[in-house]
Amino acid sequence: MLKNKVALITGGSRGIGRAIALEMAGNGADVAVIYWGNKALADTVCETARTFGVRALPYCCDVADFALTEAIVKRICEDFGTIDILVNNASITKDKLIMQMNEEEFDSVLKVNLKGTFNMIKAVSRLFLKKRSGRIINITSVSGMMGNAGQANYSAAKAGVIGLTKTTAKELASRGITCNAIAPGFIKTDMTDALPEDVKSAACSMIPMRQMGEPGDVAALALFLASDAAKYITGEIIKVDGGLYI
Ligand SMILES: NC(=O)c1ccc[n+]([C@@H]2O[C@H](COP(=O)([O-])OP(=O)(O)OC[C@H]3O[C@@H](n4cnc5c(N)ncnc54)[C@H](O)[C@@H]3O)[C@@H](O)[C@H]2O)c1
């Protein structure tokens, strides 16, 4: 589905980002994997991706750093020749009730999850406008749609990503560029593994499908949104949540 395309996935070293990178590589895309922190994990994802016969390279970059995102996008273009698909998946959590949350915990989550998404969109936008094509897929969260106690910073950032997605879609649509967002509910990854057992079982009891999703459930939708089949879909926020937020 993505033969001869180049996909850039932020936070592609593990969890949902890893699943998206491998799903796209398995469908013929060369992949540039941005990670922050664990090079060994990013190397392993790229090694696995290369078994599909595509090119795959890891890049260390803090998406919250505007100058660094510009530089890394330039380098990826030099290495791969172009970029066709941007997946903004990198994200952090610093969960606390508002009463306990300090300024740094609020600001840092906004900086990575929302500003990081803007930085990456801005960094590819000139190239996409010149090519008159491009796919942008932002990973938001149902927390950004329904709110979630203990996640004032995270849900505010993810709600911001939804506004950013719709605005990007409107600004770039006439040049053949689409921008959509995926809003996962509870998906089994390191992020949700870190939650206490009682929180996880309470979450499952609220999900009509009574179970958490798999990273592959999100990756399948990302692949579709990046493919030709989705060429007339833009500005959409699509939930992958087992019915959590109906
Ligand atoms: N797991 C869930 O249940 C769930 C639910 C809703 C939304 N999401 C969203 O899905 C996406 C992936 O979640 P996950 O569970 O796989 O998370 P994860 O914590 O397992 O992975 C996050 C990735 O982001 C990278 N990252 C963090 N800060 C970065 C930075 N400053 N610069 C570059 N990379 C950075 C990490 O290295 C890691 O690869 C996130 O956007 C998350 O908010 C996840």
PDBQT file of the ligand as one rigid body, heavy atoms in Angstrom, charges set to zero:
ROOT
HETATM    1  N1  LIG A 301      -1.160   3.710  25.162  1.00  0.00    +0.000 N 
HETATM    2  C1  LIG A 301      -2.358   4.248  25.252  1.00  0.00    +0.000 C 
HETATM    3  O1  LIG A 301      -3.270   3.708  25.868  1.00  0.00    +0.000 OA
HETATM    4  C2  LIG A 301      -2.657   5.544  24.561  1.00  0.00    +0.000 A 
HETATM    5  C3  LIG A 301      -3.949   6.069  24.665  1.00  0.00    +0.000 A 
HETATM    6  C4  LIG A 301      -4.246   7.258  24.026  1.00  0.00    +0.000 A 
HETATM    7  C5  LIG A 301      -3.285   7.906  23.273  1.00  0.00    +0.000 A 
HETATM    8  N2  LIG A 301      -2.030   7.375  23.203  1.00  0.00    +0.000 N 
HETATM    9  C6  LIG A 301      -1.051   8.099  22.415  1.00  0.00    +0.000 C 
HETATM   10  O2  LIG A 301      -0.416   7.218  21.516  1.00  0.00    +0.000 OA
HETATM   11  C7  LIG A 301       0.939   7.647  21.305  1.00  0.00    +0.000 C 
HETATM   12  C8  LIG A 301       1.904   6.520  21.619  1.00  0.00    +0.000 C 
HETATM   13  O3  LIG A 301       1.672   6.069  22.943  1.00  0.00    +0.000 OA
HETATM   14  P1  LIG A 301       2.459   4.847  23.573  1.00  0.00    +0.000 P 
HETATM   15  O4  LIG A 301       1.562   4.268  24.592  1.00  0.00    +0.000 OA
HETATM   16  O5  LIG A 301       3.028   3.993  22.505  1.00  0.00    +0.000 OA
HETATM   17  O6  LIG A 301       3.616   5.665  24.361  1.00  0.00    +0.000 OA
HETATM   18  P2  LIG A 301       5.072   5.230  24.825  1.00  0.00    +0.000 P 
HETATM   19  O7  LIG A 301       5.350   6.004  26.072  1.00  0.00    +0.000 OA
HETATM   20  O8  LIG A 301       5.236   3.749  24.859  1.00  0.00    +0.000 OA
HETATM   21  O9  LIG A 301       5.963   5.803  23.631  1.00  0.00    +0.000 OA
HETATM   22  C9  LIG A 301       6.134   7.170  23.447  1.00  0.00    +0.000 C 
HETATM   23  C10 LIG A 301       7.254   7.401  22.474  1.00  0.00    +0.000 C 
HETATM   24  O10 LIG A 301       7.480   8.810  22.387  1.00  0.00    +0.000 OA
HETATM   25  C11 LIG A 301       8.888   9.061  22.472  1.00  0.00    +0.000 C 
HETATM   26  N3  LIG A 301       9.121  10.378  23.026  1.00  0.00    +0.000 N 
HETATM   27  C12 LIG A 301       8.793  10.847  24.250  1.00  0.00    +0.000 A 
HETATM   28  N4  LIG A 301       9.201  12.127  24.380  1.00  0.00    +0.000 NA
HETATM   29  C13 LIG A 301       9.806  12.465  23.215  1.00  0.00    +0.000 A 
HETATM   30  C14 LIG A 301      10.429  13.653  22.735  1.00  0.00    +0.000 A 
HETATM   31  N5  LIG A 301      10.520  14.751  23.497  1.00  0.00    +0.000 N 
HETATM   32  N6  LIG A 301      10.922  13.653  21.472  1.00  0.00    +0.000 NA
HETATM   33  C15 LIG A 301      10.842  12.549  20.678  1.00  0.00    +0.000 A 
HETATM   34  N7  LIG A 301      10.271  11.393  21.083  1.00  0.00    +0.000 NA
HETATM   35  C16 LIG A 301       9.754  11.362  22.341  1.00  0.00    +0.000 A 
HETATM   36  C17 LIG A 301       9.406   7.946  23.367  1.00  0.00    +0.000 C 
HETATM   37  O11 LIG A 301      10.809   7.769  23.150  1.00  0.00    +0.000 OA
HETATM   38  C18 LIG A 301       8.574   6.756  22.882  1.00  0.00    +0.000 C 
HETATM   39  O12 LIG A 301       9.178   6.179  21.741  1.00  0.00    +0.000 OA
HETATM   40  C19 LIG A 301       1.132   8.879  22.186  1.00  0.00    +0.000 C 
HETATM   41  O13 LIG A 301       0.875  10.045  21.445  1.00  0.00    +0.000 OA
HETATM   42  C20 LIG A 301       0.064   8.708  23.245  1.00  0.00    +0.000 C 
HETATM   43  O14 LIG A 301      -0.304   9.916  23.848  1.00  0.00    +0.000 OA
HETATM   44  C21 LIG A 301      -1.687   6.220  23.836  1.00  0.00    +0.000 A 
ENDROOT
TORSDOF 0
